[in-house]
Amino acid sequence: MQKANPKRKLRRAQKQERPGLELKMNPKPISDTPKAGSGKLKDKIALITGGDSGIGKAVALLFAKEGADIALAYLNEEADALETKNIIETQYGRRCLLLPYDISKEWNCMQVVQKTISKFGRIDVLVNNAGMHYERKSLNEISSPEMIQTFATNVFSIFWITSQALLHMKKGAVIVNTASVTAYRGSSTLIDYASTKGAIVSFTRSLSANLIEKGIRVNGVAPGPIWTPLIVSSFDPKKVSEFGSDVPMKRAGQPAEIAPCYLFFACDDSSYLTGQFLHPNGGEIVNG
């Protein structure tokens, strides 16, 4: 368990090939804290996409600490996934199913849900967290294949996984979607990514209204700059070294600082909230 100061600044230029490995990052993201769990998700079943590292890993560890069994969908980052699984099983004594699938493909999304049901029998909490982006200086630099891949990974997968998961989710179940501060303020170099995150906000609010009579709540988290493999595999080394310094808190957030937002929405503490977003973004003021 990492006990390093989450307020430390990142000043180390580095670059990895996409999608990046958390185990190779320097410093390594803080995914967990010494704080003990309190059983808020006792014996729940949670399916988390992008759960091998970054925000997804921190959410998986916190959920396991709070008593949930975890299914983790991820692309191909086997070393990170195995580390996350090991912590869940050995430190927190919960079951963990690894699901290495490219969820930009509809068939793979179906497999993720079906294998979760085969293993655990139900889904109580669905966290749609997987995402990707390509930094481009102008709209004309965004190629069609990149744009399609970004939308397929960030948006289409949420439609496909959620529609399948809802066949197995009952009253009291919860869905939490990961958007971004870019959905609210935009991004001049992540135009298609910001657009996908705006779509996730609209999806969350629309689905929450659609499912309210079924007793299934749908909320979301819109993080600001968070220190994850997405950053070191997307930006140039200089930008990585300065990442997060432009927000009021003057630093990037750590995944462990974001995970409690997901826990809040996943448990009964938020029983009167649906269609809402939390904004852990280092002090940026956003509307919505």
VOVO-766703 format. One record per residue: x, y, z of N, C-alpha, C in turn; residue number from 1; chain. Coordinates in steps of 0.02 Angstrom, whole numbers, plus 32768, in hexadecimal, padded with zeros to 4 digits. Each point is the difference from the previous one (the first is absolute). Layout:
BEGIN
((X Y Z) (X Y Z) (X Y Z) NUM 'A')
...
end
This chain:
BEGIN
((802A 7FC4 8000) (7FD6 803C 8000) (802C 803E 8000) 1 'A')
((7FF0 8030 7FD5) (8027 803C 7FFB) (7FEA 8034 8033) 2 'A')
((8031 801E 8022) (7FF1 8032 8032) (8020 8043 7FF0) 3 'A')
((8018 8007 7FC2) (8022 803D 7FED) (7FD0 803B 8001) 4 'A')
((801B 803B 8004) (7FD8 803D 8001) (7FDF 800C 7FBD) 5 'A')
((7FBE 8001 7FFC) (7FDE 800B 7FC0) (800B 8046 7FE4) 6 'A')
((8018 802E 802A) (800A 8045 7FEA) (8043 800B 7FDE) 7 'A')
((8028 7FCC 7FFB) (8041 8007 7FDF) (7FF7 8018 7FB8) 8 'A')
((802E 8027 7FE8) (7FFC 8019 7FBC) (8023 7FD0 7FCF) 9 'A')
((7FE9 8000 7FC3) (801E 7FD6 7FCD) (802F 802B 7FD7) 10 'A')
((803F 7FEF 8001) (8030 8027 7FDC) (8030 7FD2 7FD9) 11 'A')
((7FE8 7FC7 7FEB) (802A 7FD1 7FDE) (7FE6 7FF3 7FBA) 12 'A')
((8024 8018 7FCF) (7FED 7FF5 7FBA) (8007 7FB7 7FEF) 13 'A')
((7FCE 7FE4 7FDF) (8000 7FBA 7FEF) (7FCE 7FF3 7FC8) 14 'A')
((8008 7FC9 7FDD) (7FD5 7FEF 7FC9) (7FFA 7FB5 7FFA) 15 'A')
((7FC3 7FE7 7FF6) (7FF4 7FB9 7FF5) (7FD6 7FF6 7FC1) 16 'A')
((8005 7FC5 7FE4) (7FD4 7FEE 7FC9) (7FB9 7FF5 801A) 17 'A')
((7FD0 8010 7FD7) (7FBA 7FF6 8012) (7FF1 7FB5 8009) 18 'A')
((7FDA 7FEB 8032) (7FD9 8027 802F) (8026 8012 8040) 19 'A')
((803E 7FEB 8008) (8028 8012 803A) (7FF7 7FCE 8039) 20 'A')
((8035 7FFA 8028) (7FFF 7FD3 803A) (800D 8028 8040) 21 'A')
((7FD6 7FF6 8031) (8008 8022 803F) (8041 7FEB 8023) 22 'A')
((8013 7FC1 7FF8) (803B 7FE6 8020) (8040 8023 7FE8) 23 'A')
((7FFE 8020 7FC5) (803B 8021 7FE5) (7FFF 804C 800D) 24 'A')
((7FCB 8019 801E) (7FFC 8048 800D) (802D 8015 803A) 25 'A')
((8019 803D 7FFB) (802C 801B 8035) (7FEF 8049 800D) 26 'A')
((7FE0 800D 803A) (7FEF 7FD1 8035) (7FC2 7FD7 7FEE) 27 'A')
((7FF9 7FC8 8020) (7FC6 7FD6 7FF6) (7FC3 8021 801F) 28 'A')
((7FC6 7FFE 7FDF) (7FC4 801E 801D) (7FEE 7FE1 8044) 29 'A')
((7FE1 8028 8029) (7FE7 7FE8 8041) (7FBA 7FE6 7FF6) 30 'A')
((7FF7 7FBF 800A) (7FC0 7FDF 7FF2) (7FD9 7FED 803F) 31 'A')
((8020 8003 803A) (7FE0 7FE9 803D) (8018 802A 803A) 32 'A')
((7FDC 7FFD 8037) (8012 8023 803D) (7FFB 7FD1 803B) 33 'A')
((801E 8010 8039) (7FFD 7FD4 803B) (7FBB 7FFF 8021) 34 'A')
((7FD3 802C 7FED) (7FBF 8004 8020) (7FDA 7FBE 7FF9) 35 'A')
((7FE4 7FE7 8037) (7FDC 7FC0 8000) (7FBB 8008 7FE0) 36 'A')
((7FE6 7FCA 7FE5) (7FBD 7FFF 7FE5) (7FCC 7FFB 8036) 37 'A')
((7FC1 800B 7FED) (7FC9 7FFE 8031) (7FC5 7FD7 7FE8) 38 'A')
((800B 7FD6 7FCD) (7FCB 7FD2 7FEA) (7FC9 8020 7FD7) 39 'A')
((800E 8039 7FE1) (7FCB 8022 7FDA) (7FE9 7FDA 7FC2) 40 'A')
((802A 7FD2 7FE7) (7FED 7FD9 7FC5) (8004 7FB5 800F) 41 'A')
((7FF1 7FED 803C) (8008 7FBB 8016) (7FDB 7FD0 7FD2) 42 'A')
((8026 7FD2 7FE2) (7FE8 7FCB 7FD5) (7FDE 8019 7FBF) 43 'A')
((800E 803D 7FED) (7FE8 8019 7FC0) (802E 7FE6 7FC8) 44 'A')
((7FE6 8000 7FC3) (8027 7FED 7FC5) (8008 803E 7FD5) 45 'A')
((803F 8013 7FF2) (800E 803C 7FD9) (8027 7FEE 7FC1) 46 'A')
((7FE8 8019 7FC7) (8023 7FFA 7FC0) (801D 8045 7FF0) 47 'A')
((8043 8002 7FF6) (8023 803F 7FF5) (8028 7FFB 7FBF) 48 'A')
((7FF4 802D 7FD1) (8028 8000 7FC3) (803D 802D 800A) 49 'A')
((8037 7FF0 7FDE) (803E 8025 800C) (8017 7FF7 8047) 50 'A')
((7FF7 7FC4 801B) (800B 7FF5 8047) (8046 7FE8 8013) 51 'A')
((802C 7FF9 7FCF) (8042 7FE6 800E) (802D 8034 8021) 52 'A')
((7FF6 8040 7FF1) (802D 8035 8017) (7FDA 8041 8007) 53 'A')
((8024 8034 8015) (7FE3 8042 8003) (7FC3 8005 802D) 54 'A')
((7FCF 8028 7FEA) (7FC3 8009 8028) (7FDC 7FBF 800A) 55 'A')
((7FFB 7FD6 7FCB) (7FDD 7FC1 8006) (801F 7FD3 8035) 56 'A')
((8041 7FFD 8003) (8022 7FD8 8033) (7FF0 8019 8046) 57 'A')
((8005 8041 8009) (7FF2 801D 8042) (7FB8 7FF2 8016) 58 'A')
((7FD1 8004 7FD0) (7FBA 7FF1 800F) (7FF8 7FB7 8012) 59 'A')
((8021 7FD4 7FDB) (7FFC 7FB8 800D) (801B 7FF0 8046) 60 'A')
((8038 801D 8013) (801D 7FF3 8041) (7FD3 801A 8038) 61 'A')
((7FE5 803B 7FF7) (7FD4 801C 8034) (7FBF 7FD7 8006) 62 'A')
((7FE4 7FEC 7FC7) (7FC3 7FD7 8002) (800E 7FBE 8023) 63 'A')
((803A 7FE1 7FF0) (8011 7FC0 8021) (8009 800A 804B) 64 'A')
((8021 8037 8012) (8009 8010 8047) (7FBD 8007 8024) 65 'A')
((7FCE 8018 7FDA) (7FBD 800A 801D) (7FD5 7FC1 7FF9) 66 'A')
((801D 7FC8 7FE8) (7FDD 7FC0 8002) (7FE6 7FE5 7FBF) 67 'A')
((8010 8020 7FC7) (7FE6 7FEA 7FBF) (802E 7FCE 7FDE) 68 'A')
((7FE3 7FD3 7FD9) (8026 7FD7 7FD1) (8003 8026 7FBE) 69 'A')
((8037 7FF8 7FDB) (800E 802D 7FC8) (800C 7FDA 7FBF) 70 'A')
((7FE2 8018 7FCA) (8011 7FEB 7FBC) (8021 803B 7FDE) 71 'A')
((803D 7FF5 7FE6) (8027 8035 7FE2) (8008 7FF5 7FB5) 72 'A')
((7FE5 802E 7FD8) (800B 7FFE 7FB8) (8039 8030 7FEF) 73 'A')
((802E 7FE9 7FD4) (8039 802A 7FED) (8017 7FEA 7FBB) 74 'A')
((802C 8028 7FE1) (8015 7FF3 7FBC) (8033 7FC7 7FFC) 75 'A')
((803E 800F 8014) (8034 7FCC 7FFC) (8038 800B 8033) 76 'A')
((7FF4 8029 8032) (8033 8011 8031) (8004 7FCA 8036) 77 'A')
((801A 7FC6 7FEE) (7FFC 7FC5 802B) (8024 8008 8042) 78 'A')
((803B 8020 7FFF) (8026 8008 803E) (7FDA 802B 8032) 79 'A')
((7FE4 8037 7FE9) (7FD9 802B 802D) (7FC2 7FDB 801A) 80 'A')
((7FDE 7FDB 7FD4) (7FC4 7FDC 8013) (800F 7FCC 8035) 81 'A')
((8036 7FDC 7FF7) (8013 7FCB 8030) (8011 801E 8044) 82 'A')
((8021 803A 8000) (800F 8021 8040) (7FC0 8014 8024) 83 'A')
((7FD1 801D 7FDA) (7FC1 8015 801D) (7FDA 7FC3 801C) 84 'A')
((7FFD 7FCB 7FDA) (7FDE 7FC3 8016) (8020 7FE4 8040) 85 'A')
((8043 8002 8002) (8023 7FE6 803B) (7FEF 8028 803F) 86 'A')
((7FFD 8041 7FFA) (7FEE 8029 803A) (7FB9 7FF2 8017) 87 'A')
((7FD2 7FFB 7FD0) (7FBA 7FF3 8011) (7FF9 7FBE 8025) 88 'A')
((8022 7FCE 7FE9) (7FF8 7FBD 801D) (8028 7FF5 8040) 89 'A')
((803E 8019 8001) (802A 7FF1 803A) (7FF8 8033 8039) 90 'A')
((7FF8 8040 7FF0) (7FFA 8032 8034) (7FB8 8009 8018) 91 'A')
((7FD0 7FF7 7FD2) (7FBA 800E 8012) (7FD3 7FC3 7FFF) 92 'A')
((801B 7FC7 7FEB) (7FDB 7FC1 8005) (7FC2 7FFC 7FD6) 93 'A')
((7FFF 8024 7FC9) (7FC6 7FFE 7FD3) (8013 7FDD 7FBF) 94 'A')
((7FCE 7FE9 7FDC) (800C 7FDF 7FC0) (800A 8035 7FC9) 95 'A')
((8029 7FEE 7FCE) (800D 802E 7FC8) (8004 7FD9 7FBF) 96 'A')
((7FD8 8014 7FD0) (7FFF 7FE2 7FBD) (8021 8031 7FCF) 97 'A')
((8033 7FE8 7FDC) (8021 802A 7FCE) (7FE2 7FF2 7FBB) 98 'A')
((7FF1 8037 7FDC) (7FDE 7FFB 7FBF) (8027 8029 7FCD) 99 'A')
((8033 7FE2 7FE0) (8028 8025 7FCE) (7FDD 8003 7FBC) 100 'A')
((7FDB 8036 7FF5) (7FDB 8009 7FC2) (8006 8047 7FE7) 101 'A')
((8003 8008 7FBF) (7FFC 8041 7FE0) (7FB7 8014 7FFB) 102 'A')
((7FE9 802B 802D) (7FB8 800E 8003) (7FEA 8033 7FCC) 103 'A')
((802D 8012 7FD2) (7FE9 8029 7FC7) (7FDA 7FD6 7FCE) 104 'A')
((7FFC 7FBE 800D) (7FDC 7FD0 7FD5) (7FC2 7FE8 8025) 105 'A')
((7FC6 8001 7FDF) (7FC2 7FEE 8021) (8000 7FB9 801B) 106 'A')
((801A 7FD1 7FD8) (8002 7FBA 8017) (8027 7FF9 8041) 107 'A')
((8037 8023 8006) (8028 7FFC 803C) (7FDB 801C 803D) 108 'A')
((7FD9 8034 7FF5) (7FD7 801C 8037) (7FCE 7FCC 8019) 109 'A')
((7FE3 7FDC 7FD1) (7FD1 7FCA 8013) (8023 7FCA 8028) 110 'A')
((803D 7FEF 7FEC) (8027 7FCD 8023) (8012 8016 8047) 111 'A')
((8011 803F 8007) (8011 801B 8042) (7FC6 7FF6 8031) 112 'A')
((7FC4 8011 7FEA) (7FC6 7FF9 802B) (7FEE 7FB7 800C) 113 'A')
((8000 7FD8 7FCB) (7FED 7FBA 8006) (8030 7FDA 802E) 114 'A')
((8041 800E 7FFC) (802F 7FDD 802A) (7FFB 8017 8049) 115 'A')
((7FEF 803F 800A) (7FF3 8019 8044) (7FC5 7FDB 801F) 116 'A')
((7FCB 7FF8 7FD8) (7FC4 7FDD 8019) (800F 7FB6 800C) 117 'A')
((8027 7FE2 7FD4) (8011 7FB9 8008) (8027 7FF5 8041) 118 'A')
((802B 8030 8012) (8029 7FFB 803C) (7FDA 8012 803F) 119 'A')
((7FDB 8038 7FFE) (7FE3 801B 803D) (7FB4 7FFD 8003) 120 'A')
((7FDE 7FF6 7FC7) (7FB8 7FF9 8000) (7FD8 8040 7FFB) 121 'A')
((801F 8039 800B) (7FDB 803F 7FFD) (8032 803A 7FFD) 122 'A')
((7FE5 803C 7FF5) (8028 803D 8002) (7FDA 8032 802B) 123 'A')
((801E 8016 8036) (7FE1 8031 802C) (8018 8047 7FF1) 124 'A')
((803F 8006 7FEC) (801E 8041 7FF1) (8026 7FFB 7FBE) 125 'A')
((7FF0 802C 7FD1) (8024 8003 7FC1) (8025 8043 7FFD) 126 'A')
((8041 7FFD 7FF7) (8028 803D 7FF9) (801D 8001 7FB9) 127 'A')
((7FE6 802D 7FD7) (8019 8009 7FBB) (8038 8034 8003) 128 'A')
((803D 7FE8 7FFF) (8039 802C 800D) (8034 8002 7FC8) 129 'A')
((8003 7FCD 7FD6) (8035 7FFC 7FCD) (7FFD 803C 7FD1) 130 'A')
((803B 8018 7FEC) (8001 8038 7FD2) (8044 8008 7FE0) 131 'A')
((8002 8027 7FCA) (803E 800D 7FDD) (7FFC 8043 7FDD) 132 'A')
((8039 801C 7FEE) (8000 803C 7FD7) (8041 8007 7FDA) 133 'A')
((7FFC 8027 7FCA) (803A 8014 7FD8) (8004 804C 8001) 134 'A')
((8039 801B 8011) (8008 8049 8000) (800E 8017 7FB8) 135 'A')
((7FD9 802F 7FE8) (800A 801C 7FBE) (7FF6 804C 8002) 136 'A')
((802A 8025 7FDB) (8001 8049 8004) (7FC6 8021 7FDC) 137 'A')
((7FE2 7FDE 7FD0) (7FC8 801E 7FDB) (7FCE 7FCA 7FEC) 138 'A')
((7FC4 8016 7FEE) (7FCC 7FD1 7FEC) (8016 7FD8 7FC3) 139 'A')
((8024 8021 7FD2) (8015 7FDF 7FC2) (8033 7FC9 800C) 140 'A')
((8021 8001 803A) (8031 7FCC 8010) (7FE0 7FC1 801C) 141 'A')
((7FC0 8003 8011) (7FDE 7FC5 801C) (7FEC 7FD2 7FC7) 142 'A')
((801F 7FC6 7FFC) (7FF0 7FD2 7FCA) (7FBE 7FDC 800F) 143 'A')
((7FDF 7FE9 7FCD) (7FC1 7FDB 800A) (800B 7FC1 8029) 144 'A')
((8034 7FD8 7FF2) (800B 7FC3 8029) (800A 8011 804A) 145 'A')
((8026 8035 8010) (800A 8013 8046) (7FBF 8017 801F) 146 'A')
((7FDA 8028 7FDD) (7FC1 8019 801B) (7FCF 7FC7 800D) 147 'A')
((7FFB 7FD2 7FD1) (7FD3 7FC7 8008) (8016 7FD4 803A) 148 'A')
((8042 7FF5 8007) (8019 7FD8 8037) (7FF2 8022 8044) 149 'A')
((8008 8041 8002) (7FF3 8024 803E) (7FB7 7FFC 8013) 150 'A')
((7FD3 800A 7FD1) (7FB8 7FFB 800F) (7FEC 7FB9 8011) 151 'A')
((801C 7FCF 7FDC) (7FEF 7FBA 800E) (8014 7FEC 8046) 152 'A')
((803C 8015 8014) (8019 7FEE 8043) (7FDC 8026 8037) 153 'A')
((7FF7 8041 7FF6) (7FE6 802B 8035) (7FB4 8002 8005) 154 'A')
((7FDE 7FFA 7FC7) (7FB7 8008 8000) (7FDB 7FC1 7FED) 155 'A')
((8011 7FE4 7FC5) (7FDA 7FC5 7FE9) (8004 7FC7 8032) 156 'A')
((803B 7FF7 801E) (8007 7FC9 8031) (7FD1 8008 803B) 157 'A')
((7FF4 803E 8013) (7FD2 800C 8038) (7FB9 7FEB 7FEE) 158 'A')
((7FEB 8011 7FC3) (7FBE 7FEA 7FE9) (7FFC 7FB4 7FFF) 159 'A')
((8033 7FE0 7FE3) (7FFE 7FB8 7FF8) (8004 7FDB 8042) 160 'A')
((802D 8014 802B) (8008 7FDD 8041) (7FC4 800D 802C) 161 'A')
((7FEA 803E 8003) (7FC7 8011 802C) (7FC1 7FDC 7FEA) 162 'A')
((7FF2 7FFE 7FBF) (7FC3 7FDF 7FE9) (8000 7FB6 8011) 163 'A')
((803B 7FE0 7FFC) (8005 7FB9 8012) (7FFB 7FF8 804C) 164 'A')
((8022 802B 8025) (8000 7FFA 8049) (7FBA 800A 801D) 165 'A')
((7FD9 802C 7FE2) (7FBD 800E 801A) (7FD3 7FC3 7FFE) 166 'A')
((8010 7FD0 7FD5) (7FD8 7FC2 7FFF) (8009 7FD9 8041) 167 'A')
((8034 8011 8027) (800F 7FDA 803D) (8001 802C 803E) 168 'A')
((7FEE 803F 7FF9) (8001 802E 8039) (7FB9 800A 801A) 169 'A')
((7FF9 7FFD 8042) (7FBF 8005 8020) (7FF8 8042 8026) 170 'A')
((7FC6 800B 801B) (7FF2 803C 8027) (8035 8007 8036) 171 'A')
((801A 803D 8006) (8035 800D 8030) (8046 7FFF 7FE2) 172 'A')
((8004 7FE9 7FC1) (8041 8000 7FDE) (8014 8048 7FED) 173 'A')
((8040 8008 7FF1) (801C 8042 7FF5) (802F 7FFF 7FC3) 174 'A')
((7FFE 8036 7FD9) (802E 800A 7FC9) (8025 8042 800C) 175 'A')
((8043 7FFE 7FF9) (8029 803C 8007) (802B 8007 7FC1) 176 'A')
((7FFB 8038 7FDE) (8024 800C 7FC2) (8037 8035 800A) 177 'A')
((8039 7FF5 7FDE) (8037 8030 8004) (7FFD 8030 7FC6) 178 'A')
((7FF5 8040 800F) (8003 8035 7FCE) (8044 8023 8008) 179 'A')
((8001 8042 7FFE) (803F 8025 8006) (7FEF 804A 8007) 180 'A')
((802D 8025 801E) (7FF8 8048 8002) (7FFD 801D 7FBA) 181 'A')
((801D 7FDE 7FCF) (7FFF 8019 7FBB) (7FB9 8000 7FE3) 182 'A')
((7FD3 7FD9 801C) (7FBA 8001 7FE9) (7FDF 8043 800F) 183 'A')
((801B 8023 8032) (7FE1 803F 8018) (8026 803D 7FE8) 184 'A')
((8041 7FFC 7FF7) (8027 803B 7FEA) (8020 7FF7 7FBC) 185 'A')
((7FFB 7FC3 7FE3) (801E 7FF4 7FBF) (804B 7FF6 8005) 186 'A')
((801F 7FF0 7FC7) (8048 7FF9 7FFC) (8016 800F 7FB8) 187 'A')
((802D 802F 7FF8) (8015 8014 7FBD) (8028 7FCA 7FDC) 188 'A')
((801F 7FD2 8025) (802A 7FCC 7FE1) (7FE3 7FBA 8009) 189 'A')
((7FC6 7FFB 801F) (7FDF 7FBF 8009) (7FB6 8007 7FEB) 190 'A')
((7FF6 8019 7FC3) (7FBC 8012 7FEB) (7FD2 7FC3 7FFE) 191 'A')
((8017 7FCA 7FE1) (7FD4 7FC5 7FFB) (7FF8 7FDF 8045) 192 'A')
((8034 7FFF 8028) (7FFB 7FE4 8044) (7FCE 8027 802A) 193 'A')
((8006 8042 8000) (7FD1 802A 8026) (7FB9 7FF5 7FE9) 194 'A')
((7FF8 7FF5 7FBE) (7FBD 7FF3 7FE5) (7FE4 7FBE 801A) 195 'A')
((802A 7FCD 8006) (7FE8 7FC0 801B) (7FEC 8008 8049) 196 'A')
((8024 8029 8025) (7FF0 8009 8046) (7FC0 8028 8009) 197 'A')
((7FF4 802F 7FD2) (7FC0 8023 8001) (7FC7 7FD0 7FF2) 198 'A')
((800C 7FD0 7FD2) (7FCD 7FCE 7FF1) (7FF1 7FD5 803E) 199 'A')
((8034 7FF2 8027) (7FF6 7FD7 803C) (7FD6 8025 8033) 200 'A')
((800A 8042 8005) (7FD6 8027 802E) (7FB6 7FFB 7FEB) 201 'A')
((7FF3 800A 7FC0) (7FBB 7FFC 7FE7) (7FE4 7FBA 8007) 202 'A')
((8029 7FCE 7FF3) (7FEA 7FBA 8008) (7FED 7FF2 8048) 203 'A')
((8029 8017 802E) (7FF3 7FF4 8047) (7FBF 801F 8016) 204 'A')
((7FF4 803E 7FED) (7FC3 8022 8015) (7FC2 7FE2 7FDF) 205 'A')
((8008 7FED 7FC1) (7FC7 7FE2 7FDD) (7FEF 7FBB 801C) 206 'A')
((8033 7FD7 800A) (7FF4 7FBD 801A) (7FE5 8002 8047) 207 'A')
((8016 8031 8027) (7FE7 8004 8045) (7FB5 800B 8000) 208 'A')
((7FE8 802A 7FD2) (7FB8 800C 7FFB) (7FDC 7FC2 7FE7) 209 'A')
((801F 7FDC 7FD3) (7FE2 7FC4 7FE3) (7FF9 7FC8 8034) 210 'A')
((802F 7FFC 802E) (8002 7FC7 802F) (7FE4 8010 8045) 211 'A')
((7FEA 803C 800B) (7FED 8014 8043) (7FC6 7FD7 801C) 212 'A')
((7FD1 7FEE 7FD5) (7FC7 7FD8 8018) (8014 7FB8 800E) 213 'A')
((8038 7FEA 7FE5) (8019 7FBD 800E) (802B 7FFD 803F) 214 'A')
((800C 803B 801D) (8027 8002 803E) (804A 7FF7 7FF6) 215 'A')
((8019 8010 7FC3) (8047 7FFC 7FF2) (801A 8048 7FF7) 216 'A')
((8031 8012 8029) (801C 8043 7FFD) (803B 8004 7FD1) 217 'A')
((8007 8039 7FDD) (8036 800B 7FD0) (801F 8045 800E) 218 'A')
((803F 8000 8011) (8024 803E 800E) (8044 7FFF 7FDF) 219 'A')
((8027 8034 8009) (8041 8003 7FDF) (8033 8029 8026) 220 'A')
((803E 7FF7 7FED) (8038 8025 801C) (8025 8021 7FC6) 221 'A')
((8011 8040 8009) (8022 8026 7FCB) (8044 8018 801A) 222 'A')
((8032 7FD5 7FFE) (8041 8012 801D) (8024 8037 7FD8) 223 'A')
((802C 8022 8023) (8030 802D 7FDF) (803F 7FD9 7FF1) 224 'A')
((803B 8020 8004) (803F 7FDE 7FEF) (8013 7FCC 8036) 225 'A')
((8002 7FC1 7FED) (8010 7FCA 802E) (803C 7FDA 7FE5) 226 'A')
((802E 7FEE 802B) (803F 7FDF 7FEE) (7FF4 7FB6 7FF1) 227 'A')
((7FF9 7FEF 7FC0) (7FF1 7FBC 7FEA) (8029 7FEE 7FC2) 228 'A')
((8001 7FC1 7FEC) (8024 7FED 7FC3) (7FE7 8023 7FC1) 229 'A')
((7FC2 8015 7FFF) (7FE6 8025 7FC7) (802B 803E 7FF2) 230 'A')
((8019 801E 8034) (8026 803F 7FF8) (8045 7FF3 7FE1) 231 'A')
((8024 7FD0 801B) (8044 7FF4 7FE8) (8001 7FDE 7FBB) 232 'A')
((7FC7 7FE5 7FEB) (7FFC 7FE0 7FBE) (7FDF 802D 7FCC) 233 'A')
((7FEB 803C 8014) (7FDC 802C 7FD2) (8025 8041 7FF1) 234 'A')
((8025 801B 8031) (801E 8041 7FF9) (804C 7FFC 7FFA) 235 'A')
((801E 8036 7FE7) (8049 8001 7FFA) (801F 8008 8046) 236 'A')
((8040 7FEE 8008) (801F 8001 8042) (7FFC 8042 8025) 237 'A')
((8008 8038 7FDC) (7FFD 8041 8021) (7FBB 800C 801E) 238 'A')
((7FCC 7FF0 7FDA) (7FBC 800B 8019) (7FF2 7FD1 803B) 239 'A')
((801B 7FC3 7FFC) (7FF8 7FD2 8038) (801E 801D 803F) 240 'A')
((803C 801E 7FFA) (8022 801B 803B) (7FDB 803B 801F) 241 'A')
((7FD6 8022 7FD8) (7FDA 803A 8019) (7FB8 7FEF 800E) 242 'A')
((7FED 7FC2 7FF6) (7FB9 7FEC 8003) (7FE0 8012 8043) 243 'A')
((7FC8 8023 7FFC) (7FD9 8012 803B) (8014 8042 801F) 244 'A')
((8035 801E 7FEA) (8018 803E 801F) (7FD5 803D 7FF1) 245 'A')
((7FD1 7FF9 7FD0) (7FD7 8039 7FEC) (7FBE 8005 8025) 246 'A')
((7FF1 7FD2 802D) (7FC2 8004 8027) (800D 8026 8040) 247 'A')
((7FCD 8019 8022) (800B 8028 803D) (802A 7FDE 8035) 248 'A')
((7FFB 7FBF 8007) (802A 7FDD 8032) (8047 7FF5 7FE8) 249 'A')
((800E 8010 7FC1) (8044 7FFE 7FE4) (801F 7FBB 7FFE) 250 'A')
((7FD8 7FCC 7FFC) (801A 7FBC 7FFC) (7FCC 7FD1 7FE2) 251 'A')
((8018 7FC8 7FE7) (7FD2 7FCB 7FEA) (7FE5 7FDB 803C) 252 'A')
((7FC4 7FE6 7FF9) (7FE3 7FD7 8035) (8019 7FB8 7FFA) 253 'A')
((7FFB 7FDC 8037) (8011 7FBA 8002) (7FC1 7FD5 7FFB) 254 'A')
((8004 7FC6 7FE0) (7FC4 7FD6 7FF9) (7FDD 7FF2 8043) 255 'A')
((8027 7FF7 8035) (7FE2 7FF2 8042) (7FD7 803B 801A) 256 'A')
((800E 803C 7FE7) (7FD9 803B 8014) (7FBD 8003 7FDC) 257 'A')
((7FFB 7FDD 7FC8) (7FC4 8002 7FD6) (7FD0 7FC8 8012) 258 'A')
((801B 7FC6 8014) (7FD8 7FC5 800C) (7FC6 800A 8030) 259 'A')
((8007 8028 8036) (7FC7 8009 802E) (7FC2 801E 7FDF) 260 'A')
((8009 8025 7FC9) (7FC5 801A 7FDC) (7FD6 7FC6 7FE4) 261 'A')
((8023 7FCD 7FE6) (7FDD 7FC6 7FE5) (7FE0 7FD7 8038) 262 'A')
((8022 7FFA 8038) (7FE3 7FDC 8039) (7FC1 8023 8018) 263 'A')
((8001 8042 8003) (7FC6 8026 8016) (7FC3 7FF1 7FD5) 264 'A')
((800A 7FFE 7FBE) (7FC8 7FF2 7FD3) (7FED 7FB6 8002) 265 'A')
((8030 7FD3 800E) (7FF2 7FB8 7FFE) (7FDB 7FE8 803D) 266 'A')
((8004 8024 8037) (7FE1 7FE8 803E) (7FC2 8029 8011) 267 'A')
((7FE0 7FEF 8037) (7FC1 8020 8013) (8008 8047 801A) 268 'A')
((803E 8017 8009) (800A 8045 8015) (7FE2 8031 7FCE) 269 'A')
((7FFA 7FEC 7FC1) (7FE6 802C 7FCC) (7FBA 7FEA 7FE9) 270 'A')
((7FDA 7FE4 802D) (7FBF 7FE2 7FED) (7FCE 8031 7FE2) 271 'A')
((800A 8041 800B) (7FD2 8033 7FE5) (801F 8024 7FC5) 272 'A')
((8033 7FE3 7FE1) (8022 8020 7FC8) (7FFD 7FD3 7FC3) 273 'A')
((7FEA 801B 7FC8) (8005 7FDF 7FC0) (8004 8036 7FC9) 274 'A')
((8025 7FF1 7FCB) (800B 8031 7FCB) (8030 8038 8012) 275 'A')
((8029 7FF4 8033) (802C 8035 8019) (8049 7FF0 7FF4) 276 'A')
((802B 8034 8006) (8048 7FF9 7FF7) (8026 801F 803A) 277 'A')
((8036 7FDF 8013) (8031 801D 802E) (803C 8017 7FD7) 278 'A')
((8023 8034 8019) (8036 8020 7FD9) (8041 8004 8028) 279 'A')
((8023 7FC9 8007) (8042 8002 8021) (8035 8018 7FCF) 280 'A')
((800C 8041 7FFE) (8029 801C 7FCA) (8034 8033 8017) 281 'A')
((8010 7FFF 8041) (8035 802C 8017) (7FEC 8049 8006) 282 'A')
((7FBF 800D 8002) (7FE9 8044 800D) (7FE4 8026 7FC4) 283 'A')
((7FFC 7FE0 7FC6) (7FE2 8022 7FC6) (7FB5 800A 800C) 284 'A')
((7FE7 8039 7FEE) (7FB8 800E 8007) (7FDF 7FF1 7FBD) 285 'A')
((7FD0 7FD2 8001) (7FDD 7FEE 7FC2) (7FB5 8006 800B) 286 'A')
((7FDC 8008 7FCA) (7FB7 8004 8003) (7FE4 7FBC 7FED) 287 'A')
((7FD1 7FE6 8027) (7FE1 7FC2 7FF0) (800C 7FCB 8033) 288 'A')
end
